Amino acid sequence: MSDKDLRNTSGTNWTALESMNDEEIDYSDIPPLTEEFFQKATLRVPAPQASNWYRLSQIY
């Protein structure tokens, strides 16, 4: 991820969204997550977190 990506700000009106209940939120523009999506998905963990995650997986 570039520095430019990190400087982008959301145009979301978080106050309005937080005041809605689940039934009022329009999810119609979000495509369904299919089995194909999950087959192609890649887990990306930032390097500092990845080393902690690896150590924890070794313990369990």
Contacts in CASP RR format, 6 or more apart in sequence:
PFRMAT RR
TARGET T0000
AUTHOR 0000-0000-0000
METHOD contacts of the structure
MODEL  1
MSDKDLRNTSGTNWTALESMNDEEIDYSDIPPLTEEFFQKATLRVPAPQA
SNWYRLSQIY
17 25 0 8 1.000
45 53 0 8 1.000
END
